[in-house]
Structures are given as structure tokens and as C-alpha cells.
Amino acid sequence: MAKSRCHKCEEKCGKGKAHPDVIRTLEAGYRDLVLSDSKSLLKKYLTKEVFDKLKIKKTSFGSTLMDCVQSGFANHDSGIGVYAADPECYHLFADLFDPLINEYHGGFKKSDQHPPMDFGDLNAFGNLDPKGEYVVSTRIRCCRSIEGYPFNPNLTEAQYCEIENKMMDIFSTFPCELSGSYFPLKGMTKEVQNQLIDDHFLFKEGDRFLQTANACRYWPAGRGIFHNADKTFLVWVNEEDHLRIISLQQGGDLGQVYNRFVSAVEEMQKKLTFMRDKRFGYLTFCPTNLGTTIRASVHIKVPKLSANMKRFEELAGQYNLQVRGTRGEHSQAEGGIYDVSNKRRLGLTEFQSIKEMYEGIQEIIKLEKMAKYTFMILVGNWAWFLKKFAA
């Protein structure tokens, strides 16, 4: 697959230089950002010196600084505000990406390198909640970018469809547990759409952060969802990244979810070359997903701990976990159910990422039990407490 280059800009400006119109747009957006009350990492690290150094640069895919920061310019309430428009951006615009990545991932210096892929002992994890009192469901997902293509802002409609066709061929070869059906978003019937909504599998066009990052062009061309017959394995095609690979099931059996996840990733690696950088590991559209790209999460009910959300979030942070609403980032909790996942993805192995989540959730469940027992003692229900303690 040949790279899509910006030949017009090369003719007008010289290879590797942004068009004057792009630079003027960048300068206007930068002025607004500086004057705003934004708390984003974009504003923190895009200093005047860095801005002036990077504003004229362009990758061989045709990406400029504007392609990386346009979402943060449009949304001053962003937490990050930066996306990589193609794999080269992480190095060409390193003066912006490096300090941002270092802060978000809790320390990742220029001299640091992400370790080789290592899934470790597949039998190391059991059921987080055998009695089903707290964990509603468990999932592991990772992002993958296919070698030779830019990321969303510079993908053409033909490239979106090319990736989709490539994946449809691969889906047809999956072995038993992984085999299933692919559902393209384009031309999807109302019946199929409603079923995918009921299954909570259907992804929608991106939120305003992705919209303004140019991540939703040509929607819904080239987008779709694959799931296996048991509905415990999914692949999202051309959502935020080229691929989102997801293993999930009801309850807390992380061991089963992890084994299926590893099997799926290894199966796909036989047929595709994924972008992997010596320093950053697997490359993704959003810098928060670099490295393993793994987000291992549970939907969990912990009413005592979540009664004080600030304290709950601080507690989760102590175990390098992140608390989100039921439907993930920028959503609210529904029915008291929270999405809790590992935060660190860069600088540790796949096994270590899962282990960090596993041990953190175990501790959160222990603390919820303690809080529940303490409450029952305070209200004088000694019989309940002694019964639970004896059990």
C-alpha cells in the first residue's frame, strides 16, 4: 500500500513544508488557545518556541501540525487536545508529543523504550468476582494500526474501503471460537442496527473531539463491526483506529477473557503487519493508547466507594486505574455502574498491564466489602455482619 502524499503542497511550498494557508490557520488557532482558560496538555506543552519550530513542518503523508492539534484548538475543554495524524507525527512533532506522552503515561523519558510484546502466563488470572456481587462484565481491548496507511485525518475514502475489504477477507478465515459475521455500517438495515444496539456493540460517529480531529470523514464508508457467534469477541473496523480488537463477557472471569483476547490478536498477526515503533510500541491515533494499546476494564457496582466520587477516583488512581461512566469516556454512570480500567499502557508489557488491572480491581472489591461491613455495624445490624464474617 503506497503512502498518500500531498503533492500539491510539495509543489507550492517545497517538500516537507506546510502551505502558507495552513500556517495562517495554525497561528489564529494558537492565539485563541493561548488566550483561553484551557487546562489541556496541548496548551501546557505547545509553547511559543515549540509552535514556531513545528508550524512549518509536514510529514511524507502530508500531515501538518494543524492535523494534530485541530481538535484541541476547537475544544478548549480537552484533557489532551492532540492526535497523531499519521505514524511519522510522533517523531516529526516530537517537541510537542514527547513531554505530553511523558506526563500522561506517568513518566516516559526520551531515552525510554517500550518493551517487546509479552502476553506472559495465560493461566495467571482467575475470576475477579466468583459470586457475581460486584463485577457486571469484563472486557479487554487493544488498538491496531495497519502498516502503510495514515491515521483518520488523512485516510481517503478509498483507503477506508480498502482496509474494510482486507478485514472481511481475514474474518472469513477465523477458527471456531472466533468465527462469526461482519456487519458494515454502510447500508445497515434497521433490524441489524437495533440488534447491535441491544447487544451494546454498535459504535456511533465520533464525538465532537473526534469530529474536529477529522476522524469521521466519509462516514459510514469503510466502517463496520465483526462479532463471533457467542458475541464474546468483536472487531471494530475504522472507528477511532484502523482496528479495535475486543474480548468480553458477562461476569468477572478475566482469565477467560484474556485467553480469548490473546488468541484473537495472534490470529490476526499471522495475516497483517501492524505499525510498531521501537520506542513507543504499537502506534495509535491518540497518544494515550500507545505501547500495549490495551485497556482492560470491568463494569462494576461499588455503591459505598462511589458515593464519594472524588475519593473513588483518587483510590483508583493509587492502583493506576481510571474511572469512567458506563459507556466510557465522556459518559455518565448508568444504574450505579462504572467502567474501571488500567491507565498505563506505555513502558510495560501486555501481561503487566492486565496484572495491574487485576490486582487493582481485587483491592477495590476488598475495600467496598469493608465499607459495606462498616456501614452495617454503624447501623447496628450485627446479625448480618456476623453471618457475613462467618461465611
C-alpha positions in Angstrom: 0.0 0.0 0.0 1.6 3.3 -1.1 1.5 6.3 1.1 -0.9 9.1 0.2 1.3 12.2 -0.2 0.3 15.8 -0.5 1.7 16.5 -3.9 0.1 19.9 -4.3 1.6 21.2 -1.2 5.0 19.9 -2.2 4.8 21.7 -5.5 3.8 25.1 -3.9 5.9 25.0 -0.7 8.7 22.5 -1.2 8.8 19.0 0.2 8.1 18.8 4.0 6.7 22.3 4.4 3.2 23.3 5.3 1.2 25.5 3.0 1.0 29.2 4.0 -2.8 29.0 4.4 -2.3 26.2 6.9 0.2 28.2 8.8 -2.1 31.2 9.0 -4.9 28.9 10.3 -2.5 27.5 12.8 -1.5 30.9 14.0 -5.1 32.0 14.5 -5.9 28.8 16.4 -2.8 29.2 18.6 -3.7 32.7 19.6 -7.1 31.6 20.7 -5.7 28.7 22.7 -3.2 31.0 24.5 -6.0 33.4 25.5 -8.3 30.6 26.7 -8.6 29.1 30.1 -7.8 25.6 28.7 -6.2 23.1 31.0 -5.2 20.8 28.2 -1.8 19.2 27.8 -1.8 20.8 24.4 -1.8 24.3 25.9 0.7 23.3 28.5 3.3 22.0 26.1 2.7 23.9 22.9 4.9 26.9 23.9 5.6 29.7 21.5 9.1 28.3 20.9 7.7 24.9 20.1 4.9 26.3 18.0 7.2 28.4 15.8 9.5 25.4 15.3 6.8 23.0 14.3 4.2 25.1 12.4 6.0 24.8 9.0 6.7 21.1 9.1 4.9 18.3 7.2 5.2 14.6 7.1 5.6 12.5 3.9 1.9 11.6 4.3 1.1 15.3 4.1 0.2 15.8 7.7 0.9 19.2 9.4 0.8 20.3 12.9 -2.7 21.5 12.3 -3.8 17.9 11.6 -2.6 17.0 15.1 -3.9 20.0 17.1 -7.1 21.0 15.4 -9.3 19.1 17.9 -7.6 20.8 20.8 -7.9 24.2 19.1 -11.6 23.7 18.7 -12.3 22.2 22.1 -10.5 24.1 24.8 -12.0 21.8 27.4 -10.0 18.9 26.1 -7.8 17.0 28.5 -5.2 16.1 25.9 -6.1 18.0 22.7 -3.6 16.3 20.5 -3.9 13.4 18.0 -1.3 11.9 15.6 -2.5 12.3 12.0 0.0 9.6 10.9 2.8 7.5 12.4 5.5 10.0 11.4 3.9 12.7 13.6 5.2 11.2 16.8 8.8 11.9 15.6 8.4 15.0 13.4 6.4 16.8 16.1 8.3 15.2 19.0 8.8 18.5 20.7 5.1 18.5 21.4 4.4 14.8 21.7 7.3 13.8 23.9 6.5 15.9 27.0 2.8 15.2 26.7 3.4 11.5 26.5 5.8 11.6 29.4 3.2 13.3 31.6 0.1 11.3 30.6 1.8 7.9 30.9 3.4 8.7 34.3 6.9 9.1 33.2 8.3 8.1 29.8 11.5 9.9 29.0 13.2 10.4 25.6 15.6 7.7 26.5 12.9 5.2 27.4 11.8 2.3 25.2 8.6 0.3 25.3 9.4 -3.4 26.0 8.8 -6.2 23.5 5.3 -7.8 23.3 4.8 -10.4 26.1 1.4 -11.9 27.0 3.0 -13.9 29.9 1.3 -16.7 31.7 -2.2 -17.1 30.2 -3.3 -19.0 33.3 -2.3 -16.4 35.8 -5.7 -14.7 36.1 -8.9 -16.1 37.6 -12.4 -14.8 38.3 -12.4 -11.4 40.0 -15.9 -11.9 41.4 -17.0 -15.6 41.6 -20.2 -14.8 43.4 -21.2 -12.0 41.0 -21.8 -9.4 43.7 -19.8 -6.5 42.1 -18.5 -7.1 38.6 -21.1 -6.9 35.9 -18.9 -7.6 32.9 -15.2 -7.8 31.9 -13.5 -6.8 28.6 -10.1 -6.3 27.2 -9.5 -4.3 24.0 -6.5 -3.2 22.1 -6.0 -0.8 19.1 -4.1 -1.7 16.0 -2.9 0.4 13.0 -2.2 -1.4 9.7 1.2 -0.7 8.2 1.2 1.6 5.1 -1.8 3.7 6.0 -2.1 7.1 7.6 -4.5 7.6 10.5 -8.0 9.0 10.3 -7.4 12.7 9.3 -5.6 11.7 6.1 -7.3 8.4 5.1 -9.1 8.7 1.8 -12.5 7.1 1.2 -10.8 4.5 -1.0 -8.3 3.7 1.8 -11.2 3.2 4.4 -12.9 0.8 2.0 -9.6 -1.0 1.2 -9.0 -1.6 4.9 -12.5 -2.9 5.3 -12.2 -5.3 2.3 -8.9 -6.6 3.7 -10.5 -7.3 7.0 -13.5 -9.0 5.5 -11.2 -11.5 3.8 -9.4 -12.1 7.1 -12.7 -12.5 9.1 -13.7 -15.3 6.8 -10.7 -17.4 7.9 -11.1 -17.2 11.7 -11.1 -20.5 13.6 -14.1 -21.9 15.5 -14.4 -19.8 18.7 -13.6 -16.6 16.8 -15.7 -17.2 13.7 -18.7 -15.1 13.1 -20.2 -12.3 10.9 -19.3 -8.9 9.7 -21.8 -6.0 9.6 -20.8 -3.0 7.5 -22.3 0.3 8.8 -23.0 1.5 5.3 -26.3 0.1 4.1 -27.0 -1.5 7.5 -30.7 -2.5 7.9 -32.7 -1.1 10.8 -33.2 -4.7 12.1 -29.4 -5.3 12.3 -28.8 -1.9 13.7 -31.3 -2.4 16.5 -29.8 -5.8 17.4 -26.3 -4.4 17.6 -27.6 -1.6 19.8 -29.3 -4.1 22.1 -26.0 -6.0 22.3 -24.2 -2.7 23.1 -21.9 -3.4 20.1 -22.8 -0.6 17.8 -20.3 2.3 17.7 -21.6 5.7 16.5 -20.0 8.5 14.6 -17.3 10.2 16.8 -18.0 12.8 19.5 -17.0 16.5 19.0 -13.4 15.8 19.9 -13.0 13.2 17.1 -15.2 15.2 14.7 -12.9 18.2 15.0 -9.9 15.9 14.7 -11.2 15.0 11.2 -11.6 11.4 12.4 -15.1 10.9 10.9 -14.7 11.7 7.2 -16.7 9.8 4.6 -18.8 8.2 7.4 -20.0 5.4 7.3 -17.9 4.3 4.4 -15.4 1.5 5.3 -16.7 1.2 8.9 -18.2 -2.0 10.4 -18.4 -4.4 13.2 -17.4 -8.1 13.3 -18.5 -10.4 16.2 -18.2 -14.1 16.8 -21.2 -16.4 17.2 -21.1 -16.2 21.0 -20.8 -12.4 21.0 -17.7 -12.6 23.1 -15.2 -11.3 20.5 -15.5 -8.1 18.4 -13.5 -6.2 15.9 -14.4 -2.6 15.2 -13.2 -1.5 11.7 -12.1 2.1 11.1 -13.7 3.6 14.2 -11.1 5.8 16.0 -8.2 3.5 14.9 -8.0 1.1 12.0 -8.9 -1.7 14.3 -10.2 -2.2 17.8 -9.9 -5.8 18.9 -12.2 -6.7 21.9 -12.8 -9.7 24.1 -15.6 -9.5 26.5 -18.2 -11.4 28.5 -20.6 -11.1 31.4 -19.2 -11.6 34.9 -15.7 -11.3 36.3 -13.7 -14.2 34.7 -10.7 -12.2 33.5 -8.8 -15.4 32.7 -11.3 -16.5 30.0 -11.4 -13.0 28.5 -7.7 -12.7 28.4 -7.1 -16.1 26.8 -9.6 -15.3 24.0 -8.1 -11.9 23.5 -4.6 -13.3 23.1 -5.8 -16.0 20.7 -7.5 -13.3 18.5 -4.5 -11.0 18.4 -2.2 -13.8 17.5 -4.5 -15.0 14.8 -4.7 -11.5 13.2 -0.9 -11.0 13.4 -0.5 -14.0 11.1 -2.2 -12.1 8.3 -1.5 -8.4 9.0 1.6 -6.2 9.7 0.8 -3.7 12.4 2.6 -0.5 13.0 5.1 -0.9 15.8 7.7 1.7 16.8 10.9 0.7 18.5 10.4 3.4 21.2 6.6 3.7 21.5 5.4 0.2 20.8 2.2 -0.1 18.9 1.2 3.2 17.3 -2.3 4.7 17.5 -4.2 7.8 16.6 -4.4 9.0 20.2 -1.2 9.2 22.2 -2.9 8.0 25.3 -3.2 4.5 23.7 0.5 4.0 22.7 2.5 1.0 23.8 0.5 -2.1 24.6 -2.7 -0.1 23.5 -4.5 -2.4 26.0 -7.5 -1.2 28.0 -8.6 -3.9 30.4 -11.8 -2.9 32.2 -14.7 -4.1 34.3 -18.2 -2.7 34.6 -18.5 -2.7 38.4 -21.0 -1.7 41.1 -19.4 -0.3 44.2 -22.1 1.9 45.8 -20.2 2.7 49.0 -16.9 3.8 47.3 -18.7 5.6 44.5 -20.8 7.6 46.9 -17.7 9.9 47.2 -16.6 10.2 43.5 -13.5 12.3 44.2 -12.3 9.8 46.8 -13.2 6.8 44.5 -11.2 8.3 41.6 -8.3 9.0 43.9 -8.4 5.5 45.2 -8.5 4.0 41.7 -5.5 6.3 40.8 -3.4 4.7 43.6 -3.7 1.4 41.6 -3.1 3.1 38.2 -6.7 2.7 37.4 -9.1 5.1 35.7 -12.8 5.5 36.4 -15.3 6.4 33.6 -19.0 6.4 33.0 -20.8 3.2 32.0 -20.2 3.9 28.3 -16.7 5.0 28.6 -15.0 8.4 28.2 -17.3 11.5 28.3 -20.3 9.4 29.6 -22.2 9.2 32.9 -22.7 6.2 35.2 -25.9 4.3 34.5 -27.6 2.4 37.3 -24.5 2.9 39.5 -22.3 1.0 37.1 -18.8 2.4 36.5 -16.2 1.5 33.9 -12.8 1.0 35.7 -9.7 0.2 33.7 -5.9 0.3 33.7 -4.5 3.7 32.8 -0.9 2.7 32.0 -0.2 1.3 28.6 3.3 2.5 27.8 6.5 1.2 29.2 5.2 -2.1 30.5 4.2 -5.4 28.8 0.8 -6.7 27.9 0.9 -9.1 30.8 1.9 -6.4 33.3 -1.0 -4.1 32.0 -3.5 -6.9 32.7 -2.0 -7.8 36.1 -2.1 -4.2 37.2 -5.8 -4.0 36.5 -6.5 -7.5 38.0 -4.8 -6.6 41.3 -6.3 -3.1 41.4 -9.9 -4.4 41.0 -9.3 -7.0 43.7 -8.3 -4.3 46.1 -11.3 -2.1 45.2 -13.7 -5.0 45.8 -12.0 -5.7 49.2 -12.4 -2.0 50.1 -16.1 -2.0 49.0 -16.7 -5.0 51.2 -15.0 -3.3 54.2 -17.1 -0.2 53.6 -20.2 -2.2 53.4 -19.4 -4.1 56.6 -18.5 -0.9 58.5 -21.8 0.6 57.4 -23.8 -2.4 58.7 -22.0 -2.2 62.0 -22.8 1.5 62.3 -26.5 1.0 61.7 -26.5 -1.8 64.3 -27.0 -4.8 62.0 -24.7 -7.1 64.0 -26.5 -10.3 62.9 -25.9 -9.5 59.2 -22.2 -8.7 59.9 -21.6 -11.9 62.0 -23.2 -14.0 59.3 -21.0 -12.5 56.5 -17.9 -12.7 58.7 -18.6 -16.4 59.5 -19.0 -17.1 55.8 
